[in-house]
Amino acid sequence: MKQRKQKKEVRVLRQKASLTVECAVVLPLFFFAVVILAGILDLYRITTVIQSALCESAKELGMYAYCQEDDTQSPVGTVSNAVCQIYVRRKVQEKLTGEALLGVVGGVHGINLAQSVYENGRISLKASFFYQAPFTPFQTFPVRFQVKGQARAWIGYTPKEELLQEEEMVYVTDWESVYHTSASCSHLRLSVQGMSYSHAEQKKNIYGEKYHSCERCMEIGEKPTTVYVTSTGNRYHKDKECGGLTRHVKLVKKSQVKHLNICDRCGG
């Protein structure tokens, strides 16, 4: 009985020792995970507050720029780079009042807003800061983060800006190997007329070119009674619905037809 009791006591001691080792391994890992999660949540909170301040400032400065264009007195005067930086700094400080900034190196004064500018009719506000996770049991290094907020100034668009922003459009058809810069190009506006084959053999178009048989709707050596021509083309057609006589014109971006040449009539 005594030996059994001693064995039981040894078994209990081994179990307790095993639990102690597991706790020694798991607890630090758990604490490490909690610290990392707390740091991520703290960083998210800070960047969200700063982002809100930047976006609000950008929208408000955009409205003040409208006052400037409309010859109305603006609360901040003429919107400039310096005005943007001063205005957004005040807004950021207001938003961060009462907020814990333990992880931000230098606190609210460590937030750099020098890259905030107003150019080309756009308010672009940028805030950068270094963040170092607080309450960590080991050495960490500051990491740089940047937050942005942008808004278009309420000054409208000038015709020059619209032309720069809009891509050039051109006209193309299903069968041609060129694109056209004008919708009134003679290649696009066809006037079809019927005539006898013998007449078409002798007739010339407005450019002085003789007519030849169409490779699409006619066979080699074929001589139909009636053919169809246009004043600007150089082919006669047996079929009035031939693709050479019809034009399915499409308006497309010039960048989509880089493989085509420009029409020598409307773009030359």
C-alpha positions in Angstrom: 0.0 0.0 0.0 2.8 2.3 0.9 4.5 1.8 -2.5 1.3 2.5 -4.4 0.8 5.7 -2.5 4.4 6.8 -3.3 3.9 6.1 -7.0 0.7 8.1 -7.0 2.4 11.1 -5.4 5.2 10.9 -8.0 2.6 10.9 -10.8 0.8 14.0 -9.4 4.2 15.8 -9.1 5.0 15.0 -12.8 1.6 16.4 -13.9 2.1 19.6 -12.0 5.6 20.0 -13.4 4.2 19.4 -17.0 1.6 22.1 -16.5 4.2 24.6 -15.2 6.4 24.1 -18.3 3.3 24.5 -20.6 2.4 27.7 -18.9 5.9 29.0 -19.1 5.8 28.5 -22.9 2.2 29.5 -23.7 1.8 32.6 -21.5 4.6 34.6 -23.2 3.2 33.8 -26.6 -0.2 34.8 -25.5 1.1 38.0 -24.1 3.1 38.7 -27.3 -0.1 38.2 -29.4 -2.1 40.5 -27.2 0.6 43.2 -27.5 0.7 42.9 -31.3 -3.1 43.0 -31.6 -3.2 46.1 -29.3 -0.6 47.8 -31.4 -2.5 47.1 -34.6 -5.7 48.4 -33.2 -4.0 51.5 -31.8 -2.3 52.3 -35.2 -5.7 51.8 -37.0 -7.3 54.2 -34.5 -4.7 56.9 -35.0 -4.6 56.6 -38.8 -8.4 56.8 -39.0 -8.6 60.0 -37.0 -5.8 61.6 -39.1 -7.5 60.4 -42.3 -10.8 62.0 -41.2 -9.0 65.3 -40.5 -7.3 65.3 -43.9 -10.4 64.6 -45.8 -12.5 67.2 -44.0 -9.7 69.8 -44.5 -9.4 69.0 -48.2 -13.1 69.4 -48.8 -13.3 72.7 -46.8 -10.2 74.1 -48.6 -11.8 73.1 -51.9 -14.8 75.2 -51.0 -12.6 78.1 -50.0 -10.9 77.9 -53.3 -14.3 78.4 -55.0 -14.8 81.6 -52.9 -11.5 82.8 -54.3 -12.5 82.1 -57.9 -15.9 83.8 -57.3 -14.3 87.0 -55.9 -15.9 86.2 -52.6 -14.1 86.7 -49.3 -12.6 83.4 -48.2 -12.2 82.6 -44.5 -8.6 81.6 -45.1 -7.7 84.1 -47.8 -6.0 82.9 -50.9 -5.6 79.1 -50.9 -1.9 78.2 -51.2 0.5 75.5 -50.0 1.3 77.3 -46.8 -2.5 77.8 -46.1 -3.1 74.1 -46.7 -0.4 73.1 -44.3 -1.5 75.6 -41.5 -5.2 74.7 -41.9 -4.7 70.9 -41.9 -2.4 71.1 -38.9 -5.0 72.9 -36.9 -7.6 70.4 -38.0 -5.4 67.4 -37.0 -4.6 68.9 -33.6 -8.4 69.4 -33.0 -9.2 65.9 -34.0 -6.4 64.4 -31.8 -7.2 66.4 -28.7 -7.8 63.9 -25.9 -6.5 61.0 -28.0 -3.7 58.8 -26.6 -0.7 59.0 -28.9 1.7 56.8 -27.0 2.9 55.0 -30.2 3.4 58.2 -32.3 7.0 59.3 -32.0 6.9 63.0 -30.9 3.2 62.9 -30.3 1.0 65.4 -32.3 4.2 67.4 -33.1 5.7 64.4 -34.7 3.1 64.4 -37.5 4.7 65.9 -40.6 2.3 67.8 -42.9 4.9 69.6 -45.1 3.9 67.7 -48.2 0.4 69.1 -48.3 0.0 71.2 -51.4 -2.6 72.9 -53.7 -1.8 72.5 -57.4 -3.6 72.0 -60.6 -6.9 72.7 -59.0 -6.5 69.8 -56.5 -6.1 69.9 -52.7 -3.6 67.1 -51.8 -3.0 66.7 -48.1 -0.4 64.3 -46.7 0.5 63.4 -43.1 3.5 61.2 -42.2 4.6 60.0 -38.8 6.7 57.3 -37.1 4.9 54.7 -35.1 6.6 52.5 -32.4 4.5 49.9 -30.7 4.1 50.8 -27.0 4.4 48.5 -24.0 6.5 45.9 -25.7 8.8 43.8 -23.6 11.5 43.8 -26.3 13.2 46.4 -28.5 11.2 47.7 -31.5 12.0 50.2 -34.1 9.8 53.1 -35.4 8.1 52.5 -38.7 7.0 55.4 -41.0 3.4 55.6 -42.1 1.7 58.1 -44.5 -1.9 59.1 -44.7 -3.5 61.0 -47.6 -6.6 63.1 -48.2 -7.5 64.7 -51.5 -10.3 66.8 -53.0 -10.9 68.7 -56.2 -11.2 72.5 -55.7 -14.6 73.9 -56.5 -13.3 75.9 -59.4 -14.8 74.0 -62.4 -12.9 72.9 -65.5 -11.4 75.2 -68.1 -11.8 74.2 -71.8 -8.1 73.6 -71.9 -8.3 71.1 -69.1 -11.2 69.3 -70.7 -9.3 69.0 -73.9 -6.3 67.6 -72.1 -8.4 65.1 -70.2 -10.5 63.9 -73.1 -8.9 61.5 -75.4 -9.2 62.1 -79.2 -12.0 60.2 -80.9 -11.8 59.0 -84.5 -14.2 57.3 -87.0 -13.7 53.8 -88.3 -15.7 51.3 -90.5 -15.9 47.5 -90.6 -13.8 47.0 -93.7 -11.4 49.9 -94.0 -7.7 49.8 -93.0 -7.7 53.5 -92.1 -9.3 55.8 -89.5 -11.0 59.1 -90.1 -10.8 62.4 -88.2 -13.9 63.8 -89.7 -17.4 62.4 -89.9 -18.0 64.2 -93.1 -15.1 62.5 -94.9 -16.1 61.4 -98.4 -15.0 57.9 -97.6 -17.8 57.8 -95.0 -20.5 59.5 -96.9 -21.2 57.4 -100.0 -23.6 58.3 -102.8 -24.4 55.0 -104.7 -25.6 55.1 -108.3 -26.4 52.3 -110.7 -25.2 52.1 -114.3 -24.4 49.6 -117.1 -21.3 47.5 -116.9 -20.0 49.0 -120.2 -20.5 52.5 -118.9 -18.7 51.8 -115.6 -15.7 50.5 -117.6 -15.3 53.9 -119.3 -16.3 56.1 -116.3 -13.9 57.7 -113.8 -14.5 58.9 -110.3 -14.0 62.4 -109.1 -10.3 61.8 -108.5 -9.8 60.7 -112.1 -9.4 57.0 -111.2 -10.9 54.2 -113.4 -13.3 51.8 -111.9 -12.3 48.1 -111.4 -14.4 45.1 -110.4 -15.0 44.5 -106.6 -13.1 41.6 -105.2 -15.8 40.9 -102.6 -19.0 40.6 -104.6 -17.7 39.8 -108.1 -15.8 36.9 -109.7 -12.8 37.3 -112.0 -14.1 38.1 -115.5 -17.7 38.5 -114.5 -19.7 41.1 -116.5 -23.1 41.8 -115.0 -25.7 43.9 -116.8 -25.9 46.5 -114.0 -23.2 47.6 -111.5 -23.1 50.1 -108.7 -20.5 52.7 -108.1 -19.8 55.7 -105.9 -18.3 59.0 -106.9 -15.3 58.6 -104.5 -14.6 54.9 -104.8 -12.7 53.0 -107.5 -14.6 49.8 -107.6 -17.9 48.8 -109.3 -20.2 46.3 -107.6 -22.7 43.6 -108.7 -24.4 43.6 -105.3 -25.9 46.9 -104.0 -25.6 45.6 -100.4 -21.9 44.8 -100.8 -19.7 45.8 -97.9 -17.7 48.1 -100.2 -20.8 50.2 -100.7 -22.0 50.3 -97.1 -20.4 52.1 -94.2 -21.0 51.0 -90.6 -19.3 53.9 -88.9 -18.1 53.7 -85.3 -16.7 56.4 -83.1 -13.8 55.0 -81.1 -10.8 56.2 -79.1 -7.7 56.9 -81.2 -5.7 54.7 -78.8 -7.8 51.7 -79.9 -6.9 51.9 -83.6 -3.1 52.4 -83.4 -2.8 49.6 -85.9 -4.6 51.6 -88.6 -3.3 54.4 -90.8 -4.9 57.8 -91.0 -7.1 58.6 -93.9 -5.3 60.6 -96.5 -8.4 62.6 -97.4 -9.6 63.9 -94.0 -6.4 63.6 -92.0 -3.7 64.4 -94.6 
